[in-house]
Amino acid sequence: MTAPLTILHLTHEDHAAGSTISIALLAAAQREAGHAVLVGCEPGSALADLARERGLETAELDFARVGPAAARVAALASGRGVHVVNAHASRDRAACRRARFLGRLPAALVMTRRGMPKSTPLSALASGLAADRVIAVSRPVARALARRGTPSWRITVVHNAVDLARIDRAVAPEELAEARALAGCDPARPTIGVVARRKDQATLLEALRHLPQPVTLCCLGIEPDGELAALAQAVPRHRLSFVPFRRDVRAFYDCFDVVALPARHEGCSQALLEAMALGKPIVTTRAGGNTDLIDHGAHGLLVPPRDAPALAGALEALLGDPGLAARVGASARRRARARFTVERTLHGTDAAYRAALARRVR
């Protein structure tokens, strides 16, 4: 690490998704490395709460309208002597893009793309030209950005890190008992867990039709809508539970025999990283950044997105072969703890920042 920087992180998102955990983890690590870090986010957002819990300074920003948001970001960056502005989501990228093109944002601008891009080619090109560096959280995200028009020479891949302090803490017996009750665990049947917002859980429920062994499926992070409720009724031999979002999900991992993520699109899943670091057998899709985390058969099983029979087959393979489940779980644990560390993410992000700063002084 070279000279300390003043860094401004921005996001308009107010939910407690994996991206929120990743931003807070990175910002805290940067502060511990000696940088001055400010987190600009919506008032009352999950990130604001998490940042304050980690002792980070926050600035309340409203990103509802691009023009005023651009002015506020420019004023904040100027007033605080910010060296690097790091935008993490769509509205804050738009605000920074506006400020940059109007000549009001002289600080180095880094845009982090945390999901598979949905931008139009024009928007991807404009953001790529406005940014001094674009960080993609996985190689599939980087390739998708380049296909949509972001200049490839400005893209750097920096994977998310797993927060070991978050998952290595001791789980109290009463926590585990509460989690088991909420998940609907039954000692007579294995429990499959999904830790995610809406990520095509419908395909997973369809897969249960093809799974002969009765299981408990716990969908942690969502409440059932009409579609999911109907699908749940169609698989009466299985037990299903839907647990609304909870800030601390650590105890639930100890309830799960297998972790599944049936996502159609994924950037670099924090839930997968956590499950890997805890040695859980995993079934997920060949979607986006999942393939950067897991090699099929080595660290988990990969299936095509939206393929319920294949998903059922992979779940059956792990549930029916404890040796296979133990091997892929142990391998995933080693990989997550060796490759997806905070130190690696911090180093890669710092390199991207330095490249962005170098471009500003040319």
Secondary structure, DSSP 8 states (H G I E B T S, - for coil): --S--EEEEEE---S--HHHHHHHHHHHHHHHTT-EEEEEE-TT-HHHHHHHHTT-EEEE---SSHHHHHHHHHHHHHHTT-SEEEE-SHHHHHHHHHHHHTT---SEEEEEE-S-----HHHHHHHHHH-SEEEESSHHHHHHHHHTT--GGGEEE------HHHHSS---HHHHHHHHHHHT--TTS-EEEEESSSSSHHHHHHHHTT--S--EEEEET----HHHHHHHHT-TTSEEEEE---S--HHHHTT-SEEEE--SS-SS-HHHHHHHHTT--EEEES-TTHHHH--BTTTBEEE-TT-HHHHHHHHHHHHH-HHHHHHHHHHHHHHHHHHS-HHHHHHHHHHHHHHHHHHHT-
